[in-house]
Amino acid sequence: MQIQDLPYSNPGVPDARSGPRLLWWLWRNQLGGQLKALAWGLLHFVSVSAMPFCVGLAVQAVIDRSGTRLALAGGLLALCGTGTAVGDTFLHRTAVTNWITAAARVQQLLARKAAQLGSALTRRVAAGEVVAVSTGDVERIGWFVEGVSRFTAAALTVLVVCVGLAVYQPALGLVVAVGLPVVALAVLPLLPRATRRADVQRAKAGRATELASDTVAGLRVLRGIGGEELFLDRYRRASQEVRHAAVRSARMWSLISAIQVLLPGLLLVAVVWHGVGLARQGRITVGELVTVYSAVMILNYPLRHFEEIAMAYSFSRPAAKRAAGVLSLERSTSADGSRGAEVPGGDLYDPGTGLLAASGRLTAVVCGDPDAAGRLAERLGGHPTEPGPSVLLGGVALDELPLDSARTAVLVQDKDPVLLSGSLRDLLDVPASGAVAAADALAAAQCEDVLDALVQGSLETADPMDARITERGRSLSGGQRQRLALARSLVTDPEVLVLDEPTSAVDSHTEARIADGLRRLRAGRTTVVFTSSPLLLDRADRVALVHEGSVAAVGAHRELLDTEPRYRAVVTRETDDEAAVAGAEADLAGDSALLAALENLEEIEESA
């Protein structure tokens, strides 16, 4: 797999049972790239490590005044230099390719999982955690996956050099062969502590990121209540905790790096001291001493990869664990379905609550619990957060349809829709039936002032369709964002449109016009609106009251206001005390009327 071939046509089915299993699965799926990196790494490291033998041969040739051997040493050095350059170039190229493709595979898997779960994802995993996994964690995972091949090449090179030194000069080679494992493994006792400190740092960084994202998302509200300084202090404290944790983690890694410098230096001193003694005794030549000395120095280079792979694993293991936690989440229903791809039509019926939305009609749903209303809206769209009976569309269970077909048939707009950055034209460029023009949808959603605001905020264009929308539409008011999201849903023109509080942030005059536009544009289409607004309820063909998980009453808005106290309490926001006072006043009025009637009757009797 090459970088230019990304994205993957099919990233595969990951082994998300644990973090290490996910890393192993990624490595196996990059076996070709890993073998290439291993081959280039061996060429590079072996070429670098062979240079001391060439230098030793050249030194001994000069001492022995052998021009032939000196020329041979020069040729071998040139060959090693070429191998080093070629191996390093293609090793870096292959390693970067492995890194990027591994990270891209994980990102595609996370994107696919987010698309499958929909809004249920953030109900089960914090939004900050999802952001951390899809940004920094994928890079750490890619770092370890690509580092495995380089570490393997370095380890094999160290083994080959140790064996070569033992054969070339046993007296010094045995010292190196015994000392190198000690140097390589000396830092292992420190790795668990370094890993724990790194985990603490990442956990604190994740909490700080989540706090920052929540603060930015609610900045407009915070400014309204004067809470910026409070949340700024909270983020400042969280940021300082991250800094302290990072310093503690860096101290441990600096200690590991210092040991990686100190121990090879001590080994080098021991080799030189012992080698000088052997040379003075005439047991080894000067060229052999130079060869062993140079080999020990050169081995510091591949030994560095032992520290790097340890660091990479300590960072990637918790990252892979978090990624596996997200990838292991499953829908309560299968995304494949048991039926063929079709878009059924007809009445929308929820067996769990008994809610029936007649085909081609505007049905309003009143629910006193906003969270319960949100869960019911998701279930109507085929995105249940918990197991239960499937919603039926025209008698066909949505759970039996492929996920794409179910989402084509029923579109759900939640109460907090997100606007992505880009132009208005891009925002409205969504899969649609083509029956509703963008201009008609914007007009029905009463977006005239929104278009004017976009043009005023964009200096380079006079066409509102080309005006830029900032990230999450933060340059717009809450009501403006809500109306643009409604226009986007209307352009889609699904068979069934489910809207959860689509006008909660607009004024009553605009809301009345939106209600008329929605009814006009969705004529002949099934529309379900979760709302408690009398303006929307009065324009609905049918109103259903959902109380304690089931439909408690059905009828027209005015009829339910007169006959259903629970409905009246939700729609008019009437409290129990207010209801009691109203009842008492009604009783008092009734008693007064009765007393007046009795007095009139007594007057009539006296007159008679």
N, C-alpha and C positions, 0 to 999 in steps of 0.2 A: 504494500500500500504506500503510495506516494502522496505528498502533501497536495499536489495539484488534483488528485482524485477525490479529495474530501468534498462534501460529506460522504459517509458510508451509505451505500444503498440500503444496507441492513446491518446495523451495529451488532446484532446478535442478541442472545438471551443470556444475561450475566449470571454468574454464580454469586448471589448476594447473601449467602448464609452467614458470612463473616467478612471482615476486612481482608485478612490474609487470603481467603479463598477468592475474593474479587481481584486482588493483585495477581494471583496465580492464573486466574482466567484471562486477565488482560495480557499477561506475558505469553500464554499459550496461543492467543489469537494474533500475536505479533511474532510468531516463531521465525518466519522468514527474515524479518528485519533484525531480530535478535541474533540470528546466526551470521548475518552480514556484519553487524557491529562487532560480534565476537571475532570474526576473521580479520577485519581491519584492525581491531584492537590488538590481536596477537601480532600482526605484522608491525604495528607501531611500537609496542612495548618490547618485543623481541629485538627489533632493530636498535632501539635505544639501549637495551641491556647488553647487546653484543659489542657496542662501541668500546667498553673497557678492555675486552679481549684484543680488539684491534690495536688499541693504544699500547697495551702491554707488549704485543707482538712487535710493534714499531720501536718501542724503547729498547727491547732486547736486541732487535736487528741493528740499531745504532751502536749498542755496546759491542756487539759481535762484528760490526762493520760489514753487514751483509746487505748489499744493495738489492738483491733479489727479494729477500724477505721484507725489506722496507717497502718496495714497490707493491708486493702482495698486500702488506698492511694498509697501504694507501688505497689500493683498489677496494679492499674490504670496507674501509671507512667510507669511501664514496658510495658503495652499495648500501651500507647501513644508513647513511644520510638520506639516500633516495627512499629507502623503505620507511624511514621515520617520517619524511615529508608526505609521501603518498598515503601511508597508513593514518597519520594524524588528520589529513584533509578529509579522507573518506570516512574515518571514524566519527569525526565531528558532524559531517553531513548525515550519516546514518543515525547517529545518536539523537540529533535534533529532530529528524523525521520520526523516530520512534517516540520521542517525547510528545511532539505535537499530535501525532495520530492517536496515541493513547489518551491524551487529554480530550481530543475531539470525540473519541468513541464514548468516553464517560459523559461528556456534555450532551451528546445525542441521546444517550440512554436516559439521562435526567430529563431532557426535554420531552422525550416520548412518554416517560412516566408521568410528568406533569400534565401532558395532554390527556392521558388516560384517566387520571384521577380528577382533573378539573379543580373545582373549588374545594373538594374534599382534602386536597393536599395540605393547604394551610390550616385546616382544622386538625390535622394529625401531626403536622410538623410546623414549628415556628417559622414565620417568614424569614427572619434573620438567619436561621439555620439553613434554609434552602438557598439563600443568597451566598452564604459562606461556602456551602458545598459546591455550588455551580461556578464559583469564581476561583478562590484561592486553593480549595481542596483538589480540584482537578489538576492544577499545575503540580502540586506535591505528588499526586499519584503518578503523573507522567514522568516526573523526575526519578522516582524509584524504579519504574518499569524500564526506562531507558538506561539507568545506571547499573542494572544487574549484569548486562552483557559486558560493560566496561570493567566492572569489578571481577567478573569471571576471567576475562583476558588478563587482568593484572595479577590475579592469584595464580593462574597457570604460568605466567611469566616468572613470578617469584619462585615457584616450584622448579621450573626448568633451570633457572640461574643457580639455585641452591645445589641441584644435582650436578650441574656443569662445574661449579666451583669445587665440589667434593671430588669429582673425577680429575679436574685440572690440577688442583693442589690440595690434597687431602688434609694436610696439616692446618691450613687456614680455612679450607672449605667446610670442615666439620664445625669450626667455631661459628662461622656464618650460618650454617644449617641449624645449629642449636639456638643461636641468638635471634634469628629472624622470627620464628614463631612466638617467642617471648615478646618481641617488639610489636608484632601484629595483634596479639591477644591481650596485651597489657591493659587496654582501655575497656575491655568488656565489662569488668565490674562497675565501671562508671556509667555505662550506657543506660541501665534502668533508671537511675536518678536523673540523668539528663533527659530521658524520655518523659518522666513524670513532670519535670519542670516545663518542658515544652508543651505538654498537654494542658497544664495550668495556664500557660500563656495563651494558648489557642482558645481555651474556654473563656477566659476573660476578654479576649479580643472579639469572640463571637457575641458575647453579651453587650460589649460596647457598640458593635456594629448594629445589633438589633435595636439598642436604645437610640442610636443615631437615626436609623431609618424610621423608627416610630416618631421621633421628634420632628423630622423633616416632613413626614406625611401629615402630622397634625400642627404644622407651624402656624397656619392661618388661625386655627382655634386658639393656640397658645398666645398669639399676639392679641387676640380678642379679649382674653382674660388676664393678660399680663403675666403669663407664666414662663416667658422665655428664660429669665434668669434662673428660675428654679431648675428647669431641665438642663440648662447650660452647666449649672453646678453639678448636677448628677452625671452628665457626660464627662465633665472635667475630672471628677473623682474616678469614674470608670476608666478614663484614659490614663490616669496616673497609675491605677492598678495594673493596667496592661504594660506600662513602661517598667514598673518595678519587676513584674513577672518576666519581662523580656531581658532585663539586666541579669536577673538570677539565672535564667536559662543560658544567656551568653557567657556568664562566668563559668558554668560547667563545661560548655563547649570549648572555651578558651583553655581550660585545664586539660581537656582531651587533646587539643592541638599542641599544647606545650609538651605533653607526654610523648606525642608522636614526633616531636623534634628532639627531645632530650634522649630518649632511649636509642634511636638510631645513631645519635652522636656518640653515646657511650659505647655502642657496639663498634662504631668506627674507630674510636680510641683503642679499644681492646684489640681489634684486628691489626691496627698499625703497630701497637706495642709488641704484640706477639710476633707479627711479621718481621719487624726490625730485628728481633732476637734470632729468628730463624735465618734471616739473611746474613747476619754477622757470623752465624755458625756455618754458613755455606749450604744450608739445607734447601734453600729456595733462591732463585735468581731475582735480580732487581726487577726484571720485566714481570715476573710472576707476582711480586709484591705490588707493583703498580696496578696490575690487572685486578687483583683481589680488592685493593683499596678503591679503585674506580668503580668496581661492580657494586660494592657496598654503598657508595655514594649515589650511584645511579638508582639503586633499589628504593631509595627514599621516594622517588617519583611514583612507581606503581603502588608503594605502600600507602600513599596518600589516598588512594581509592578505597582502602579499607575504612578509613575515617569517613569518607564521603558516603559510602553505602550505608554505614551505620547511622549517619545523620539523616540520610534520605529515608531510611526505613522508619526511624523514630518519628519523622514528620508525616510520612505517608500512611503509616498504620492507623492512627486515629482518623486521618482524612478518609481513608478507604472504609473505615468502620462507619463513619457518618454517611458516606455515599451509599454503602450497602444498606444502611438503615432506610434511606429514602427509596432505593431501588427495590427493596423487599416489600414495600407497601403494595397491597393489592386492592382492586375494586371489590366491592361486595358482590358484584355480578361480573360475569365474563365479558370481555370487550369484543370477543369474536362473534358471539351469538350462535344460535342454532338454525336461523333462517337465512335465506338469501338476501342480498342487498335490495331493499325495497323501501319506499316511503309511504306508509299507509295513511289513510285519511279517515275521518269520522269523529265520533265523540271521544273525549279524553276522560278516562275514569280511573280514580285511585281507590282500589279496594280497601286500603288501610284506613282511610278516613271517610270513604263513601262520597267523596267529592266528584261531581259530574260536570264537565264543561262541554256544553252542547256544541256540535260542529257548526262553524260559521257564525257563532254568537260571541258577544263580549260578556265574560263572566268575571265578576268581582268577588274576591275572597277576603273576608274580614277575620282576622285572628288576633287575639289579645296579646299573644306572646310573639314578639318579633323573631326570636330565635327559632321557634316552632314554625313560623311562617317561612323563614329561610330554608329550613330543612324540607318542608313540604314542597317549596318551589323547586329545589334540587331534585326531589324524588319525581316530580312531574316531568322533569327533563331527562329522566333516566340516569341520574347521578346520585343514587341513594348513599347516604353515609353509613347506613347500617342495614343488615339483611331484613327482608320483608317481602310481602307480595308485590309483584311487578305492576306498574301502571300500564293500563291498556289504552291503545289508540286505535279506534275502529275495531276493537276486539282483539287486536294483536298486542302481545306483551312486548314492551320496549326492551326487556332483558333478553328476548329471543332475537332481537335485531343486532346486526353488527353496529359497533359504536358509531361509526360514521353515518350510518343510516338513521340511527336514533337521534343523533345531533342535528341532522338535516331536517328531520320531521319536527322536532321540538327544540326551540331556542329559548334559553333561560337567561334573562338579564338580572343579575343580583342587585342588591341595594347599593353596592359600592363598586360600580363598573370602573375599569381602568382605561385611560386613554394613553396610547403609546405616542412617543414623540414622532414627528413627521408632519407632512402637509395634511390638510383636511381631505384632499383627494385620496391620499394613502389611507387615511382613517376609514373612509367610506368604501375603499376597495376591498370588499369582503365577498365571500361566496354568496351569491344571491340568485333569486329566480329570474331577475331581469324585468319583473313586472312593475317594480316601484323605482322611479327615478330618484336620484339623489336630491334634486331640487324639491320634489314633492315630500320626501321624508323630512328634509330640513324645515319646510314650511309647516308640516303637521306638528313637528316638535317645537315650533315657535322659536327658531334659531336666528331670526333676523338680527337681533342685537349682538348675538355671538359672532355672526359674520362681520358686522361692523367693527367689533372689538379686535378680531383677527387681522383685518385690513389695517386698522390704526396701529397695531403692534408690529406690523411687517412693513418695512420701508421699501423693500425691493419689489413688491408686487401689489397690484391693485385687484387681482382676482382672489377672492376669499378661498377658492378651492386650492390655490397654491400657497396660501399663508401657512406659516409654520405653527405647529402646536408643540409647546414645550413638554418636557417629560411629565407624564401623568396629568397634563393639562393644568399645571400649577399656576400659570399666568391667568387662568380663568376662575370665575367664582364657582362655588359648588353647584348652583343652579344651572350655570352655563355648561359645566361639564356633564351634568345629568341630562340636559337636553341634547347635547351632541351624542351621548351614548344611546339615547332613545332613538335618534335619527339613524344611527348605525344599525340598530336592531330592526328598524322599520325597513331600511334598504334591503336587508337580508330576505324579508318577506317569507318566513317559514310557514309551514302548514299550521303549526301551533306556536304562538308567541306567549311566553310567560314573563311577566314584568313584576318585579318585587319593589314596591314603593318607588315608582318611576318619577314621581313629582314631589317628593318630600322636601326638596330644597328650593322650590319656586313659590312665588306669591300666588294668591288665590285667583287673580285675574288671568295670569298666564296659565295657571292650572286649568281653568275653565276652557280656555282656547285649546290647550293641549288635549283635553278630554274630547272636545268636538273633532279635532283633527285626527286623533287616534281612532275614534269610532268611524269616521269617514274613510280613512285610508285602509283600515282593516276590515272593511265591509266584506262579508262573505268568507272571512278567515276566522279561525278559532283563536281567541285572545283571552288570556287569564291574567287579571291584575290583582296583586295582593296590595291592598290599601285600606286605609281607614278614613280617607278624604271624602266628605259628603259630595263634593263636586264630581268626582269620578264615580262614586257609587250611584249617584242619581242618573248617570248616563249609561249604566250597565244594563244589559238585557236581563241579567239574573244575578242575584247576590246570595252568597252562601256564607254562613257564620260557622267557623270551625272553633269548637270549644273542647278543650281537654282531649285533643287527638281525634275528634270525629265531627262530622257535620251535624250541627245542632238545629239549624233552621235555614230555610231557603225561601226566597221570595224577592219582591221588589224592595228598593231602599226605603221608601216612605212607609210601606206596609210593615217592614221589620222594625222601623223606628217606633211605630205605634203599638206593636204586639209583642216585641221581644226585648225584655229589660237588659239582657246580657249584650245584645247587639247595640242597644242605645248607650250602654255604659262605655263600650269601646269607641263608638263613633263620636259621641259628644263629650268623651273624657269625663263622664259623670262619675264621681266617687260614691262610695256607699253612704257617707254622711249626707252628701248632697241629695242622693236618692231618698234617704230617710226624711230629710227636710221637705223635699218636694212631696213625698207621700203624706207627711203630716199636714202640709199646707192644703193638699187636695182633700184630706179628711176634714180639716177645719172648714174649708170652703163648703164641703158637702153638708157638714153640721149646721153651718150658718144658713144655707139654703133651706134645710129642713125646718129650722126654727122660724124662719121667715114665713114658710108655708103654713106652719101651725098657727102663728099669730094671725095670718090672713083668714084662716079657717075660723078662729075664735071670733074675729070681728064680724064675719059673715053670720055666725050663729047668733051673736048679740043683736045684730041688725034685724034678724028674722024674729 
